[in-house]
């Protein structure tokens, strides 16, 4: 198999290096954010997935460090020339890889026979950096989702090196089965993607997002460009950068964190509402569907009906235009999935951009979460022209689109989580809490009344007078 060396291959080969790196203290990549990578990762996971995760966790650790013997690994991509010698050491394909495309962080290559795809980090990183540890988490998450059928089948994952002995000398490499049609964005532009294929694509998209959320993976950078289409028209999700995902692989922003924060917001929204898990599942599914629909319409540069049909079915068939459904989506849009982002920020970015002045279809528009969510829904379900007409009737002013009826929605600051963290502790409130607590304790004790105190004095005086008379 190209790219993979068997145990026998490793034993039979004779490796020679011009120089061996001087040993240095290895970085324990199992440490991240104050916890061990894999502690939460393998909790409540089936044994077949657990064993795979533990295997790849060790493989990533062995291939990352700089203090080991290296062997040649020339693939003609990103300046990679070596890998660490380890159990089942990777070997380069017989022919150089073919470049396909590059994204913000990764470059995609394929083997000459188009059987396997190589996803390689575009820029080299330092093996001892936090970025390297984050990549470990991302790749382990991808392995877990692959075993669940959400991501493409993983052939191998490891770190490879350029010819530097330290510093920025490391690239993450993920080898998967090659997807014939590339991304869903690309497939939609092909003649082979006809209108009659849309219902099945919508159904698969919805089920993938439901399955991801069921397994407590909450991602915000979902879009057709992060979905792959195989030759059998099966869809897979890819690209789980920790900046945009909360999962058990994270150190802070885990599924538990998502539910707890949703519970706090739900109490502020509706004190009687205690079903935070139901709100999260419905809200994040809605966010994933809305953003995928919006991005699909952005891709529709030729104004083709199949793009509109995909967005319409995806949103209208799964989200009711009610304050209950939309309210759950608005609430979840506030929940941070990383130290940098929440879903509101990403959806806003795709709908109207991040920099003011904000416009939609030529009209100035508010960037508040309620307006962003409702605009996204109407755009996918009805199209741009009807969306503008409806939004203008929902706005108080003629000069800006802004949903006025927000009475039953959870209306908070879009960056409430970060604002609350920055708030200084209110000393006055803390002091009052202490006073109230002391008063409560004092009230539990039997108070000494003035009457009791006077009675005691009288008794003492009476006793003294009796003693004087006796003398």
Secondary structure per residue as TSV (DSSP state, phi and psi in degrees):
chain	resnum	aa	ss	phi	psi
A	1	X	-	360.0	128.6
A	2	X	T	-61.6	133.9
A	3	X	T	90.5	-9.6
A	4	X	-	-125.2	132.3
A	5	X	-	-104.7	131.4
A	6	X	-	-78.0	167.5
A	7	X	H	-59.9	-38.7
A	8	X	H	-65.3	-41.8
A	9	X	H	-57.2	-44.1
A	10	X	H	-61.7	-42.6
A	11	X	H	-68.2	-35.9
A	12	X	H	-79.6	-27.0
A	13	X	-	-80.3	149.0
A	14	X	-	-111.3	111.0
A	15	X	-	-98.7	137.8
A	16	X	-	-129.5	135.9
A	17	X	-	-125.2	145.3
A	18	X	S	-68.3	-27.9
A	19	X	-	-154.5	149.4
A	20	X	-	-109.4	133.0
A	21	X	-	-66.0	141.9
A	22	X	-	-65.9	133.8
A	23	X	-	-69.0	140.9
A	24	X	-	-134.0	166.1
A	25	X	-	-62.0	124.9
A	26	X	-	-73.4	151.7
A	27	X	-	-88.7	129.7
A	28	X	-	-81.0	99.9
A	29	X	T	-74.9	-5.3
A	30	X	T	-77.8	-6.0
A	31	X	E	-98.7	125.6
A	32	X	E	-157.0	123.4
A	33	X	T	61.6	30.7
A	34	X	T	83.4	4.3
A	35	X	E	-137.3	164.1
A	36	X	E	-84.6	131.1
A	37	X	T	-60.8	127.0
A	38	X	T	106.4	-18.7
A	39	X	T	-63.1	-54.1
A	40	X	T	-81.4	-26.1
A	41	X	T	-59.2	-42.9
A	42	X	T	-96.5	4.6
A	43	X	T	-76.7	132.6
A	44	X	T	57.5	38.8
A	45	X	-	-122.8	142.1
A	46	X	-	-58.3	152.6
A	47	X	H	-62.6	-33.8
A	48	X	H	-68.2	-35.4
A	49	X	H	-76.4	-39.5
A	50	X	H	-59.5	-45.3
A	51	X	H	-65.2	-37.2
A	52	X	H	-65.2	-43.0
A	53	X	H	-64.0	-42.4
A	54	X	H	-65.2	-37.2
A	55	X	H	-63.5	-48.5
A	56	X	H	-72.2	-28.8
A	57	X	H	-61.5	-44.9
A	58	X	H	-67.8	-38.4
A	59	X	H	-62.6	-42.5
A	60	X	H	-65.4	-40.9
A	61	X	H	-62.9	-45.3
A	62	X	H	-66.5	-34.4
A	63	X	H	-85.9	-14.8
A	64	X	H	-83.1	-41.2
A	65	X	-	-64.0	157.3
A	66	X	S	-98.5	-5.1
A	67	X	S	-102.3	45.6
A	68	X	S	-142.4	167.3
A	69	X	-	-70.1	142.9
A	70	X	E	-116.3	157.2
A	71	X	E	-128.8	158.7
A	72	X	E	-63.2	143.0
A	73	X	-	-153.1	72.3
A	74	X	-	-94.8	114.8
A	75	X	-	-120.9	0.2
A	76	X	S	70.6	34.3
A	77	X	S	-144.8	130.6
A	78	X	T	55.8	22.8
A	79	X	T	74.0	14.1
A	80	X	-	-72.7	132.4
A	81	X	-	-134.8	-16.9
A	82	X	E	-144.2	161.9
A	83	X	E	-137.8	158.5
A	84	X	E	-68.7	142.9
A	85	X	-	-77.0	126.8
A	86	X	-	-157.9	-178.5
A	87	X	T	-62.6	128.4
A	88	X	T	54.7	57.3
A	89	X	-	-59.3	130.6
A	90	X	-	-63.6	146.0
A	91	X	-	-122.1	150.2
A	92	X	-	-72.9	149.7
A	93	X	-	-60.1	159.2
A	94	X	S	-63.4	-35.8
A	95	X	S	-111.8	153.0
A	96	X	-	-63.0	151.0
A	97	X	-	-69.3	153.9
A	98	X	E	-101.0	128.9
A	99	X	E	-73.2	135.5
A	100	X	E	-111.2	-58.7
A	101	X	E	-165.2	170.0
A	102	X	E	-133.1	144.4
A	103	X	-	-110.2	-158.4
A	104	X	S	-66.0	-35.0
A	105	X	S	-124.5	-21.2
A	106	X	E	-128.2	153.5
A	107	X	E	-116.8	142.7
A	108	X	E	-111.4	131.8
A	109	X	E	-130.1	162.2
A	110	X	E	-131.5	159.6
A	111	X	-	-72.2	163.3
A	112	X	T	-59.6	-30.6
A	113	X	T	-90.7	6.6
A	114	X	S	58.3	27.8
A	115	X	-	-87.8	-37.3
A	116	X	E	-126.7	148.8
A	117	X	E	-110.2	137.3
A	118	X	E	-109.2	119.2
A	119	X	E	-104.0	112.3
A	120	X	E	-122.3	133.2
A	121	X	E	-59.7	131.7
A	122	X	S	-64.2	-44.0
A	123	X	S	-104.1	142.1
A	124	X	-	-71.3	148.7
A	125	X	E	-126.1	167.8
A	126	X	E	-83.2	129.8
A	127	X	T	-62.8	-24.1
A	128	X	T	-96.0	12.1
A	129	X	S	-92.1	162.7
A	130	X	H	-65.2	-31.6
A	131	X	H	-59.7	-38.1
A	132	X	H	-64.6	-41.1
A	133	X	H	-65.0	-38.2
A	134	X	H	-65.2	-37.3
A	135	X	H	-65.4	-36.4
A	136	X	H	-58.6	-47.3
A	137	X	H	-62.4	-43.7
A	138	X	H	-61.8	-43.1
A	139	X	H	-70.1	-35.9
A	140	X	H	-67.0	-37.1
A	141	X	H	-62.4	-43.1
A	142	X	H	-62.9	-37.9
A	143	X	H	-62.0	-46.5
A	144	X	H	-60.3	-45.5
A	145	X	H	-68.5	-29.8
A	146	X	H	-65.7	-42.4
A	147	X	H	-66.0	-23.2
A	148	X	T	-89.6	-1.4
A	149	X	T	81.4	14.5
A	150	X	S	-91.3	-33.8
A	151	X	S	-114.8	164.2
A	152	X	-	-61.0	158.5
A	153	X	-	-63.2	129.1
A	154	X	E	-85.1	127.3
A	155	X	E	-90.7	-42.0
A	156	X	E	-167.9	153.6
A	157	X	E	-138.9	141.1
A	158	X	E	-170.1	173.6
A	159	X	E	-104.9	140.1
A	160	X	E	-119.9	162.7
A	161	X	E	-122.5	152.3
A	162	X	-	-87.1	-163.8
A	163	X	S	-87.3	6.3
A	164	X	-	-81.7	149.6
A	165	X	S	-91.7	-14.0
A	166	X	S	-159.5	-175.6
A	167	X	S	75.4	-148.4
A	168	X	E	-81.6	83.5
A	169	X	E	-125.8	10.9
A	170	X	E	-124.2	136.7
A	171	X	E	-124.3	141.2
A	172	X	E	-84.8	135.6
A	173	X	E	-124.5	127.7
A	174	X	E	-125.3	123.8
A	175	X	E	-108.4	125.7
A	176	X	E	-131.4	169.9
A	177	X	E	-65.8	141.0
A	178	X	-	-74.6	135.6
A	179	X	-	-97.2	117.6
A	180	X	T	-54.7	-43.5
A	181	X	T	-95.5	1.6
A	182	X	-	71.2	-142.6
A	183	X	B	-76.4	162.5
A	184	X	H	-63.4	-33.5
A	185	X	H	-58.1	-43.9
A	186	X	H	-69.4	-43.3
A	187	X	H	-61.4	-38.7
A	188	X	H	-62.0	-24.8
A	189	X	T	-84.7	-10.0
A	190	X	S	-85.1	151.3
A	191	X	T	-65.4	-27.2
A	192	X	T	-64.3	-24.7
A	193	X	S	-85.3	92.3
A	194	X	-	-92.9	169.8
A	195	X	G	-60.5	-32.4
A	196	X	G	-73.2	-13.1
A	197	X	G	-82.9	-14.8
A	198	X	H	-60.6	-46.8
A	199	X	H	-55.5	-40.5
A	200	X	H	-69.5	-38.4
A	201	X	H	-63.5	-41.2
A	202	X	H	-63.7	-44.2
A	203	X	H	-61.7	-44.8
A	204	X	H	-64.5	-42.1
A	205	X	H	-57.7	-48.4
A	206	X	H	-61.8	-45.0
A	207	X	H	-66.8	-36.8
A	208	X	H	-62.7	-44.3
A	209	X	H	-66.3	-40.0
A	210	X	H	-62.3	-42.2
A	211	X	H	-67.5	-39.1
A	212	X	H	-62.6	-45.6
A	213	X	H	-67.9	-38.1
A	214	X	H	-58.2	-34.3
A	215	X	T	-92.0	19.5
A	216	X	T	57.8	45.5
A	217	X	-	-117.9	117.0
A	218	X	E	-116.6	101.6
A	219	X	E	-110.5	145.3
A	220	X	S	-111.0	-23.7
A	221	X	-	-90.8	54.4
A	222	X	-	-92.6	140.1
A	223	X	-	-172.9	164.6
A	224	X	G	-57.7	-29.6
A	225	X	G	-68.8	-17.2
A	226	X	G	-106.5	28.5
A	227	X	E	-130.1	139.1
A	228	X	E	-108.8	149.0
A	229	X	E	-119.4	121.1
A	230	X	-	-83.9	176.0
A	231	X	T	-66.2	-19.8
A	232	X	T	-95.7	12.8
A	233	X	-	67.0	26.5
A	234	X	-	-87.1	141.0
A	235	X	E	-98.3	146.1
A	236	X	E	-136.1	153.0
A	237	X	E	-98.0	144.7
A	238	X	-	-138.0	172.8
A	239	X	-	67.8	87.5
A	240	X	-	-116.4	54.8
A	241	X	-	-57.2	134.9
A	242	X	T	-67.7	-12.5
A	243	X	T	-68.0	-23.9
A	244	X	S	-120.4	7.7
A	245	X	E	-132.8	140.2
A	246	X	E	-114.8	131.8
A	247	X	S	-162.2	175.6
A	248	X	T	-67.1	-15.0
A	249	X	T	-72.8	-18.3
A	250	X	S	-77.3	157.7
A	251	X	S	-86.9	-30.7
A	252	X	S	-121.2	-50.9
A	253	X	S	-86.8	75.9
A	254	X	-	-101.7	178.5
A	255	X	H	-59.9	-39.1
A	256	X	H	-62.0	-41.4
A	257	X	H	-60.4	-43.2
A	258	X	H	-58.6	-48.0
A	259	X	H	-66.7	-40.1
A	260	X	H	-65.0	-43.5
A	261	X	H	-69.2	-36.5
A	262	X	H	-62.5	-38.1
A	263	X	H	-63.0	-41.6
A	264	X	H	-63.1	-46.5
A	265	X	H	-65.7	-38.4
A	266	X	H	-62.7	-37.0
A	267	X	H	-66.8	-37.3
A	268	X	H	-70.8	-32.7
A	269	X	H	-76.8	-56.7
A	270	X	-	-138.6	100.3
A	271	X	T	-53.3	-28.0
A	272	X	T	-80.8	-11.1
A	273	X	-	-84.7	116.5
A	274	X	-	-116.5	6.5
A	275	X	-	-98.3	67.4
A	276	X	H	-66.9	-33.4
A	277	X	H	-65.2	-40.5
A	278	X	H	-64.7	-40.2
A	279	X	H	-64.1	-43.7
A	280	X	H	-63.8	-47.7
A	281	X	H	-62.0	-43.8
A	282	X	H	-71.6	-40.6
A	283	X	H	-68.6	-46.7
A	284	X	H	-70.4	-34.5
A	285	X	H	-61.8	-45.1
A	286	X	H	-60.3	-42.2
A	287	X	H	-63.0	-44.1
A	288	X	H	-61.2	-43.6
A	289	X	H	-67.3	-44.6
A	290	X	H	-60.5	-47.0
A	291	X	H	-67.2	-39.2
A	292	X	H	-63.8	-40.7
A	293	X	H	-64.4	-44.4
A	294	X	H	-61.4	-45.8
A	295	X	H	-66.1	-33.5
A	296	X	H	-62.7	-39.8
A	297	X	H	-70.1	-33.0
A	298	X	H	-63.6	-36.3
A	299	X	H	-71.4	-14.6
A	300	X	-	-81.6	67.8
A	301	X	T	-74.3	-20.7
A	302	X	T	-100.1	8.0
A	303	X	-	57.1	51.3
A	304	X	-	-93.6	143.5
A	305	X	H	-63.6	-34.1
A	306	X	H	-62.9	-31.1
A	307	X	H	-66.7	-45.3
A	308	X	H	-62.8	-40.9
A	309	X	H	-65.0	-40.0
A	310	X	H	-61.9	-51.0
A	311	X	H	-62.6	-41.5
A	312	X	H	-64.2	-50.2
A	313	X	H	-63.1	-42.0
A	314	X	H	-59.1	-43.0
A	315	X	H	-89.2	-54.2
A	316	X	H	-65.1	-31.0
A	317	X	T	-81.3	-12.6
A	318	X	T	-122.6	-15.4
A	319	X	-	-126.2	124.5
A	320	X	-	-82.8	140.6
A	321	X	S	-81.6	66.9
A	322	X	S	-126.4	158.8
A	323	X	H	-69.7	-21.6
A	324	X	H	-70.0	-51.7
A	325	X	H	-67.8	-48.7
A	326	X	H	-66.9	-32.9
A	327	X	H	-63.3	-39.6
A	328	X	H	-63.9	-38.5
A	329	X	H	-67.4	-44.8
A	330	X	H	-60.8	-44.5
A	331	X	H	-60.8	-45.5
A	332	X	H	-69.5	-21.2
A	333	X	H	-66.8	-19.6
A	334	X	T	-83.5	-18.4
A	335	X	S	-76.7	122.2
A	336	X	B	-69.7	139.2
A	337	X	S	-106.5	-5.5
A	338	X	S	-158.8	-179.1
A	339	X	S	-69.2	-12.8
A	340	X	S	-113.0	-30.9
A	341	X	-	-134.4	151.9
A	342	X	B	-124.7	168.3
A	343	X	H	-59.6	-33.8
A	344	X	H	-56.0	-45.4
A	345	X	H	-61.0	-41.5
A	346	X	H	-72.8	-43.4
A	347	X	H	-63.6	-42.2
A	348	X	H	-59.5	-42.4
A	349	X	H	-56.1	-45.5
A	350	X	H	-75.9	-31.0
A	351	X	H	-80.2	-50.1
A	352	X	H	-132.1	1.8
A	353	X	-	86.5	171.9
A	354	X	S	-99.4	-13.9
A	355	X	S	-111.7	131.1
A	356	X	S	-70.7	160.6
A	357	X	S	-74.7	143.8
A	358	X	-	-91.4	132.5
A	359	X	E	-134.1	152.0
A	360	X	E	-138.7	120.1
A	361	X	T	54.7	34.4
A	362	X	T	88.4	-1.0
A	363	X	E	-111.0	144.2
A	364	X	E	-67.6	138.8
A	365	X	B	-136.2	145.4
A	366	X	-	-73.4	149.5
A	367	X	-	-103.5	22.8
A	368	X	-	-71.9	151.0
A	369	X	H	-57.2	-40.5
A	370	X	H	-62.2	-45.4
A	371	X	H	-64.6	-40.5
A	372	X	H	-62.7	-45.6
A	373	X	H	-65.7	-48.0
A	374	X	H	-67.6	-39.0
A	375	X	H	-61.7	-43.2
A	376	X	H	-61.8	-43.2
A	377	X	H	-61.8	-51.9
A	378	X	H	-63.9	-37.7
A	379	X	H	-60.9	-45.2
A	380	X	H	-70.3	-39.8
A	381	X	H	-80.7	-33.5
A	382	X	H	-122.8	-19.8
A	383	X	-	98.3	167.8
A	384	X	H	-65.4	-46.8
A	385	X	H	-61.8	-49.7
A	386	X	H	-67.4	-32.0
A	387	X	H	-61.6	-45.0
A	388	X	H	-62.3	-43.6
A	389	X	H	-60.0	-46.3
A	390	X	H	-68.2	-43.5
A	391	X	H	-63.0	-35.7
A	392	X	H	-67.9	-31.4
A	393	X	H	-74.1	-22.7
A	394	X	H	-89.8	-6.2
A	395	X	B	-97.3	144.2
A	396	X	S	-75.4	-34.9
A	397	X	-	-109.7	153.3
A	398	X	S	-84.0	-20.8
A	399	X	S	-88.7	-4.8
A	400	X	S	-151.7	139.8
A	401	X	B	-82.7	117.5
A	402	X	-	-155.5	119.2
A	403	X	B	-63.0	119.0
A	404	X	-	-86.4	-36.1
A	405	X	-	-82.0	85.2
A	406	X	-	-112.1	13.1
A	407	X	T	-56.8	-36.0
A	408	X	T	-105.2	10.3
A	409	X	S	-99.2	153.4
A	410	X	-	-75.9	92.7
A	411	X	-	-96.1	109.8
A	412	X	-	-131.8	176.8
A	413	X	-	-67.5	139.2
A	414	X	T	-59.3	-24.2
A	415	X	T	-114.4	34.8
A	416	X	H	-54.3	-43.1
A	417	X	H	-56.6	-48.1
A	418	X	H	-72.7	-34.7
A	419	X	H	-66.3	-40.2
A	420	X	H	-65.2	-37.0
A	421	X	H	-66.2	-31.8
A	422	X	H	-83.5	-14.1
A	423	X	S	-64.2	130.9
A	424	X	-	-71.2	152.0
A	425	X	-	-66.9	131.8
A	426	X	-	-80.9	104.4
A	427	X	H	-63.0	-37.7
A	428	X	H	-61.6	-45.5
A	429	X	H	-65.3	-38.5
A	430	X	H	-65.2	-41.0
A	431	X	H	-64.1	-41.9
A	432	X	H	-63.9	-37.1
A	433	X	H	-62.1	-40.9
A	434	X	H	-66.1	-41.1
A	435	X	H	-63.3	-44.2
A	436	X	H	-62.2	-38.2
A	437	X	H	-67.4	-41.8
A	438	X	H	-64.7	-40.4
A	439	X	H	-62.6	-39.0
A	440	X	H	-64.2	-44.2
A	441	X	H	-64.8	-40.5
A	442	X	H	-64.8	-36.7
A	443	X	H	-67.1	-24.5
A	444	X	H	-75.6	-20.6
A	445	X	S	-86.6	150.6
A	446	X	-	-72.5	115.1
A	447	X	-	-70.9	149.9
A	448	X	-	-89.2	112.2
A	449	X	-	-81.6	161.5
A	450	X	H	-63.3	-35.7
A	451	X	H	-62.2	-45.6
A	452	X	H	-62.8	-37.9
A	453	X	H	-66.5	-45.5
A	454	X	H	-63.5	-39.7
A	455	X	H	-61.3	-38.0
A	456	X	H	-66.0	-40.6
A	457	X	H	-63.7	-43.3
A	458	X	H	-60.7	-43.3
A	459	X	H	-62.6	-40.2
A	460	X	H	-65.4	-43.4
A	461	X	H	-64.9	-41.7
A	462	X	H	-60.5	-42.1
A	463	X	H	-65.2	-39.9
A	464	X	H	-67.0	-40.7
A	465	X	H	-64.0	-39.5
A	466	X	H	-62.9	-38.3
A	467	X	H	-68.2	-38.5
A	468	X	H	-65.4	-41.0
A	469	X	H	-66.2	-35.3
A	470	X	H	-65.3	-32.4
A	471	X	-	-72.5	360.0
